Amino acid sequence: FTLEDFLSQLQQVKKLGSLGGILSLLPGVPKELKGATDAIEDRQVSQVEAIIRSMTP
C-alpha cells in the first residue's frame, strides 16, 4: 500500500460525495459516527492530497 494508492482512493471517495453522505448510505453505522464525519470537510481532503503530491515524484 503506497501513498499513490491512498491518493487514488481519496479521489474515488471525493467522486462519491462527502463522507457523511457516504456513511448515511451504509446500514448499521451509528448516528454518532455519521455526525462526526461532518468535521471532515472537502477542504481537508484536498489538503491531504496536496501533501501527498508534494511527497511523491
N, C-alpha and C positions, 0 to 999 in steps of 0.2 A: 504494500500500500504506500503510494508516494503522494507528495503534495500535489502533483498534477492530477492524480486520481481524485483527491479530495476536492480540488478546484472544479473538476468536471462534475462531480456530484453536487457541489454547491450551485453550479449553473443550472443543472437539471431541476433542482429544488426551486430555484428562483422562477423557472418557467411555469411551475405548478401554481405559484402564488405564495402568499405569506405562510409562515409556519403554523400560525394559529388556524388558518383556513384549512391547511392540510390535516392538522390534528383533529379538527372538528369533523372530518370525514371518516376518521378511524373509530371503529366501535371499541368500547372498553377503556377509552382514555379518560382518566379522571378530569372533572371540570377544573380542578385546581391547576393541573398541568396545562390545560388549554389556556387558562388565563395568564399563566407565567410566560407563555411564548409571546405575548403582546409586547414584552420588553425587548424582544429581539426584532429589530427593525431591518428593513431592506438596506438601510444606510450602513448598518454594522456588517451585514453580509458583504456589501461592496468593499468595505474597508479590509475585511479578511481577504477578499480576492486580491486587492491591491498589494497587501503584504506578501501573499504567496507569490504573486507575479514578480515582485521585487527580489525574491529569494531564488527563483528558478530561472534557468537560462532560456 
